[in-house]
Amino acid sequence: MPRSAPELQPRLRFPHAGPDAFGPGKAELLRHIAATGSIAEAAAELGMSYNRAWTLVRAMNALFREPLVASARGGGTGGGAALTPAGEKVLGLYTRMEASCRAATRADWNALLRLLRG
């Protein structure tokens, strides 16, 4: 089976490198919550426990001035979760920052790729 081409993956984290930092894992969770409308479904798609996903959502909501995820309990209404306007803004900014990092390092990355074994 042929190997896939190496890919540059910027790993932006803030405000610090501790467990409460916002980084690529939490951004990915936000993307899945936005796509599925459910913390449980997002967790399942990412291969993490529902409890872990909720822990990450609580950490993100505590990190910012406004919560990033709003949720409603299940029951007759079905429950669900969605990004708040602040969550959409944070995810959009973070995604643009990742793209900017890739664009800013593209020439050096291409030069480095030429040095790798095939």
C-alpha positions as CSV (number, residue, x, y, z in Angstrom):
1,M,0.0,0.0,0.0
2,P,1.5,3.4,-1.0
3,R,2.2,5.9,1.7
4,S,0.2,9.1,1.8
5,A,2.1,12.3,1.2
6,P,3.3,14.1,4.4
7,E,1.1,16.9,5.5
8,L,2.0,20.0,7.5
9,Q,-0.2,20.3,10.6
10,P,0.2,23.5,12.6
11,R,-0.5,23.0,16.3
12,L,-1.7,26.3,17.6
13,R,-2.5,26.4,21.3
14,F,-3.5,29.2,23.7
15,P,-3.5,30.7,26.3
16,H,-0.9,28.2,27.6
17,A,0.1,24.6,27.0
18,G,-1.8,23.1,29.9
19,P,-4.8,20.9,29.8
20,D,-7.2,23.8,29.6
21,A,-5.5,25.3,26.5
22,F,-7.6,25.8,23.3
23,G,-6.0,23.9,20.4
24,P,-6.6,21.6,17.5
25,G,-8.5,19.0,19.4
26,K,-11.0,21.4,20.9
27,A,-11.4,23.1,17.5
28,E,-12.1,19.7,16.0
29,L,-14.7,19.0,18.6
30,L,-16.4,22.3,17.9
31,R,-16.4,21.5,14.1
32,H,-18.2,18.2,14.9
33,I,-20.7,19.7,17.3
34,A,-21.5,22.3,14.6
35,A,-21.9,19.6,12.0
36,T,-24.0,17.1,14.1
37,G,-25.9,19.4,16.5
38,S,-25.0,16.9,19.3
39,I,-22.2,16.6,21.8
40,A,-22.8,12.8,21.9
41,E,-22.6,12.4,18.1
42,A,-19.5,14.6,17.9
43,A,-17.8,12.5,20.6
44,A,-18.7,9.3,18.8
45,E,-17.4,10.6,15.5
46,L,-14.1,11.6,17.2
47,G,-13.8,8.3,19.1
48,M,-14.0,9.9,22.6
49,S,-16.3,9.3,25.4
50,Y,-19.4,11.5,26.0
51,N,-18.0,12.4,29.4
52,R,-14.7,13.5,27.9
53,A,-16.4,15.7,25.3
54,W,-18.5,17.3,28.0
55,T,-15.4,18.0,30.0
56,L,-13.8,19.7,27.0
57,V,-17.0,21.7,26.3
58,R,-17.0,23.0,29.9
59,A,-13.3,23.9,29.7
60,M,-13.9,25.8,26.5
61,N,-16.9,27.6,27.9
62,A,-14.9,28.6,31.0
63,L,-11.9,29.8,28.9
64,F,-13.7,32.5,27.0
65,R,-15.8,35.5,28.1
66,E,-18.9,33.9,26.5
67,P,-19.7,30.2,26.2
68,L,-18.8,28.6,22.8
69,V,-21.4,25.8,23.0
70,A,-25.0,26.0,24.1
71,S,-26.8,22.7,24.9
72,A,-30.3,21.6,25.7
73,R,-31.1,18.4,27.6
74,G,-32.8,15.5,25.8
75,G,-36.3,14.4,26.5
76,G,-39.4,15.4,24.6
77,T,-37.6,18.1,22.7
78,G,-34.7,15.9,21.7
79,G,-32.0,18.0,23.2
80,G,-28.9,18.9,21.2
81,A,-26.0,21.3,21.1
82,A,-24.9,24.2,18.9
83,L,-22.1,26.7,18.7
84,T,-23.0,30.1,20.0
85,P,-22.1,33.2,18.0
86,A,-19.0,33.4,20.1
87,G,-18.2,29.7,19.3
88,E,-18.7,30.3,15.6
89,K,-16.4,33.3,15.8
90,V,-13.6,31.5,17.8
91,L,-13.7,28.5,15.4
92,G,-13.6,30.7,12.3
93,L,-10.7,32.7,13.7
94,Y,-8.8,29.6,14.7
95,T,-9.4,28.0,11.4
96,R,-8.1,31.1,9.6
97,M,-5.0,31.1,11.8
98,E,-4.2,27.5,10.9
99,A,-4.6,28.3,7.2
100,S,-2.4,31.4,7.6
101,C,0.3,29.3,9.2
102,R,0.3,26.8,6.4
103,A,0.4,29.6,3.8
104,A,3.2,31.4,5.6
105,T,5.3,28.3,5.7
106,R,4.5,26.8,2.3
107,A,7.8,27.5,0.6
108,D,9.8,26.2,3.6
109,W,7.6,23.2,3.8
110,N,8.0,22.4,0.1
111,A,11.8,22.7,0.5
112,L,11.7,20.4,3.5
113,L,9.6,17.8,1.6
114,R,12.3,17.6,-1.0
115,L,14.7,16.5,1.7
116,L,12.5,13.7,3.0
117,R,13.0,10.1,1.9
118,G,10.5,9.1,-0.8
